[in-house]
Amino acid sequence: MNSIEVGAVTPEGVVEALLRGPGAVRIRGVFSAAQVAQARRVVMEHSQDRAQTVTHFQGQAAEDQRLHLQRRVWNLLAKGDVFSEMAEQPAIVAAMRLFLGDDFVMGSIAANRILPDGPGQEPHIDYPYWDFHSPTTFPVGINTSFPLNAQVTIPLDPFTAQTGATAFVPHTQHELRYPGEGDAFFERCERMEAEPGDAIVFVGATWHCAMPNHSTQDRSAVLIQSLPKFVKPMEDLRAMVGEAFVKNASPTMRQLLGLNFPYPQNLDAIAVATNAEGRKNAMR
C-alpha cells in the first residue's frame, strides 16, 4: 500500500492514489499519541460491557455465535472532543474536498473493536455501494467513474497481519462489483498495515474486509465515512449529537453534518417567496 508522511500530504496525491492508484493510501503520523490514547479510552469504555450493537458484514460470526468478539461504538462525536479533532483534521478534509466536493458530508464516525480471537468480515464494498450484491436495486449504468464514498481508518492499536489488519484487493475500485466467491479475494489481497495514529484513506468501492484477530491484544480503530453532499448519510449525526453540539460547531463541522445543504425540506411550509437556486439571485 502507498504511504505518505503527514508533512508531505497533498490533496492531489491522495486523490491520485484513490482514483488511479491502488485505491488506498496510508498517511503516517497524522494523530498524536495523546489523541490516540484518549480515543482508545473512550472506545474501550463504551464497548466493554456492550457487545451487542449494530454491525455489518458479520453474517458468519452471527451464525457461529461470535458477534460478541467484534464491537462497534457509534455516535463518536457525542462521546469526546478528540473525535471532532479527527474528523476535522486539515490534510484529510482538504483531500476529501477535492475528491468528493467542497460540501462533502460525514456519513458516519464510529469505532470498530475486534477482541482477541475475534472474527473477520465478509469481503465487501462500503456504503452506499454496500448492498451491490443486489445490483437491480441501483440505477442502471451506475459505475465508479466518479466517487460516492471515501473511508478513513484511524488505528488505535497496531494494524498487523496478526491483529487482523484490513485486507484489500488493489485496483478493484475501478469496476463497481461486489466481490464473489470466485474472485479469490484472500489469495489476491494485501493488508492495510499501520501504526496507531496513522490514517488509512481508501475508496469504499475497493474490495476489503477486516481480518480475524489472531493476537492476544485488541485491534481497535476509528472509522470515518465521507460522502458527496447529495448522498443520504448512514448515521443521523445531526440528530444524534444534539442541539448544544450543533450550536458550538465550527464551520467545518457544520459542513460535515450536512448543514450547508438544506435538502430535504418542507418547501410548502416556506411562507416567503424566494428564488432558492440558480446562478442568478439565488438565496443559497
C-alpha positions in Angstrom: 0.0 0.0 0.0 1.2 3.5 -0.8 2.5 5.6 2.2 2.9 9.3 2.6 4.3 11.2 5.6 1.7 13.6 7.0 4.0 16.6 6.3 4.2 15.6 2.6 0.5 15.1 2.0 -1.3 17.0 -0.7 -4.9 16.6 -1.8 -3.8 15.8 -5.3 -1.5 13.0 -4.1 -4.3 11.4 -2.1 -6.8 11.7 -4.9 -4.3 10.2 -7.4 -3.9 7.1 -5.1 -7.6 6.7 -4.7 -8.7 7.2 -8.3 -5.8 5.8 -10.4 -3.6 4.1 -7.9 -4.4 1.0 -5.7 -7.5 2.6 -4.1 -5.9 3.1 -0.7 -3.1 5.2 0.8 -1.6 5.3 4.3 -0.8 8.7 5.8 1.8 8.3 8.6 1.8 10.2 11.9 -1.4 12.1 11.5 -2.6 12.0 15.1 -0.6 12.3 18.3 -0.1 9.7 21.0 -2.3 11.7 23.3 -5.1 11.8 20.8 -4.9 8.1 20.2 -4.8 7.3 23.9 -7.9 9.5 24.6 -9.8 8.0 21.7 -8.9 4.5 22.8 -10.0 5.1 26.4 -13.4 6.3 25.2 -13.9 3.3 22.8 -12.9 0.8 25.4 -15.2 2.4 28.0 -18.2 2.3 25.7 -17.6 -1.2 24.4 -16.5 -3.0 27.5 -20.0 -4.2 28.6 -22.0 -3.5 25.4 -21.2 -6.3 23.0 -24.5 -6.3 21.0 -24.7 -3.2 18.8 -25.5 -3.0 15.1 -22.6 -4.2 12.9 -22.1 -5.2 9.3 -20.7 -8.0 7.2 -20.6 -10.3 10.1 -23.1 -13.0 8.9 -20.7 -15.9 9.6 -19.8 -14.6 13.0 -23.5 -14.4 13.8 -24.0 -18.0 12.7 -21.0 -19.1 14.8 -22.3 -17.0 17.8 -19.1 -15.0 17.9 -20.5 -11.5 17.4 -19.5 -10.6 21.0 -15.9 -10.6 19.9 -16.4 -7.7 17.5 -17.9 -4.5 18.9 -19.0 -1.2 17.4 -19.2 2.2 19.1 -21.5 4.6 17.2 -22.1 8.4 17.5 -18.5 9.2 18.5 -18.9 13.0 18.1 -21.1 13.0 21.2 -18.6 10.9 23.2 -15.4 13.1 23.2 -13.8 16.2 21.6 -11.0 14.1 20.2 -13.3 12.6 17.6 -14.2 16.1 16.3 -10.4 16.7 16.1 -10.0 13.6 14.0 -13.0 14.4 11.7 -11.7 17.9 11.1 -8.0 17.0 10.5 -7.0 19.6 7.9 -5.0 17.4 5.5 -7.7 14.8 5.3 -10.5 17.4 5.0 -8.6 19.1 2.1 -8.2 15.8 0.3 -11.9 14.9 0.8 -13.0 18.3 -0.6 -11.0 17.7 -3.8 -12.2 14.0 -4.0 -15.9 14.5 -3.1 -16.6 18.2 -3.5 -16.3 21.2 -1.2 -19.6 20.5 0.6 -18.9 16.8 1.2 -20.5 15.4 4.4 -19.7 12.9 7.0 -21.9 9.8 6.7 -20.7 8.1 9.9 -18.0 8.2 12.5 -17.7 5.1 14.6 -15.2 2.7 16.2 -14.7 -1.0 15.5 -13.1 -3.1 18.2 -12.1 -6.7 17.4 -11.1 -8.6 20.5 -8.5 -11.4 20.6 -9.8 -14.4 18.5 -12.4 -12.0 17.1 -13.8 -12.8 13.6 -13.1 -11.2 10.3 -15.7 -9.8 7.9 -17.2 -10.9 4.6 -15.3 -9.2 1.7 -17.4 -6.3 0.7 -17.7 -2.7 -0.5 -18.9 0.2 1.6 -22.0 2.4 1.8 -23.7 3.5 -0.4 -22.4 0.6 -2.5 -22.6 -2.0 0.3 -25.7 -3.9 -0.9 -24.5 -4.0 -4.6 -24.8 -7.8 -4.2 -28.4 -6.8 -5.3 -27.5 -4.7 -8.3 -31.1 -4.4 -9.5 -31.8 -2.0 -6.6 -29.4 0.5 -8.1 -29.8 2.8 -11.1 -29.0 1.4 -14.5 -25.4 2.2 -15.6 -24.1 3.1 -12.1 -20.3 3.0 -12.1 -17.3 4.3 -10.3 -16.2 6.9 -12.9 -16.9 9.4 -10.0 -16.7 8.5 -6.3 -19.7 8.3 -3.9 -17.6 7.4 -0.9 -14.2 7.6 0.9 -13.3 5.9 4.1 -10.7 6.9 6.7 -9.5 4.3 9.2 -7.5 5.6 12.2 -5.8 2.7 14.0 -5.9 2.9 17.8 -3.9 -0.3 18.1 -1.2 -1.7 15.8 -2.7 -3.0 12.5 -0.6 -6.0 11.6 -1.3 -9.3 9.9 -1.5 -10.9 13.4 -4.0 -8.5 14.8 -6.3 -8.6 11.7 -5.3 -5.6 9.7 -7.9 -4.8 7.0 -7.3 -6.8 3.8 -8.0 -5.2 0.4 -7.5 -6.1 -3.3 -5.8 -3.1 -5.1 -7.4 -1.5 -8.1 -10.8 -3.1 -7.5 -12.3 0.4 -7.2 -12.2 0.8 -11.0 -15.1 -1.6 -11.6 -18.2 -1.4 -9.4 -18.8 -5.0 -8.4 -19.5 -6.8 -5.1 -16.8 -9.5 -4.5 -17.9 -13.0 -5.0 -16.7 -16.5 -4.1 -15.0 -16.9 -7.5 -12.9 -13.7 -7.1 -10.1 -15.4 -5.0 -10.2 -12.4 -2.6 -8.0 -13.9 0.1 -5.4 -15.2 -2.5 -5.1 -11.7 -4.0 -5.4 -9.4 -1.1 -2.9 -7.1 0.6 -3.0 -5.7 4.1 -3.6 -2.2 5.4 -0.9 -2.4 8.0 -0.4 0.8 10.0 0.6 2.2 13.4 -1.7 3.9 15.9 -2.2 7.5 14.8 -1.8 6.8 11.1 -4.7 7.3 8.8 -5.6 4.9 6.0 -7.7 6.6 3.3 -9.5 4.4 0.8 -12.4 4.3 -1.7 -15.4 2.4 -0.4 -15.7 0.6 -3.8 -12.4 -1.1 -3.2 -12.9 -4.7 -2.1 -11.9 -5.1 1.5 -12.7 -6.7 4.9 -11.4 -6.8 8.4 -9.4 -10.0 9.1 -9.5 -12.3 12.1 -7.6 -11.1 15.2 -5.1 -14.0 15.9 -3.2 -12.0 18.5 -3.6 -11.6 22.3 -4.5 -7.9 22.1 -7.4 -5.8 20.9 -7.5 -4.3 17.4 -9.5 -1.1 17.5 -9.9 1.8 15.1 -12.0 4.9 14.4 -13.8 4.7 11.1 -14.9 7.8 9.3 -17.2 7.7 6.2 -17.3 10.7 3.8 -19.9 11.2 1.1 -20.9 13.8 -1.5 -23.4 16.3 -0.2 -26.3 14.6 -2.1 -25.8 11.1 -0.7 -28.0 10.2 2.3 -25.7 9.7 5.4 -25.7 6.4 7.1 -25.8 7.8 10.7 -28.2 10.6 11.5 -25.4 12.6 13.0 -27.3 15.9 13.1 -29.9 14.4 15.4 -27.6 12.3 17.4 -25.1 15.0 18.5 -27.8 17.3 20.0 -28.5 21.0 19.8 -25.7 22.1 22.0 -23.1 20.4 19.8 -24.6 22.0 16.7 -24.7 25.4 18.2 -21.0 25.3 19.0 -19.9 23.5 15.8 -17.1 25.0 13.7 -17.8 25.9 10.1 -16.0 22.7 9.0 -18.1 20.6 11.4 -21.3 22.2 10.2 -20.3 21.2 6.7 -19.6 17.7 7.8 -23.0 17.5 9.5 -24.7 18.5 6.2 -25.9 21.8 7.4 -24.6 23.6 4.3 -27.0 21.5 2.1 -30.6 22.4 3.0 -32.4 19.4 1.5 -34.7 17.6 2.0 -37.0 20.3 3.4 -40.7 21.1 3.5 -40.9 23.6 0.7 -44.6 24.0 1.2 -44.0 25.4 4.7 -41.8 28.3 3.5 -44.0 31.4 3.7 -41.8 34.0 2.0 -41.4 33.5 -1.8 -37.7 33.3 -2.7 -35.5 32.1 -5.6 -33.6 29.4 -3.7 -31.4 28.0 -6.5 -29.8 29.1 -9.8 -26.8 31.1 -10.9 -28.7 34.4 -10.6 -30.2 35.9 -7.4 -30.3 32.6 -5.6 -30.7 32.7 -1.9 -28.1 30.0 -1.4 
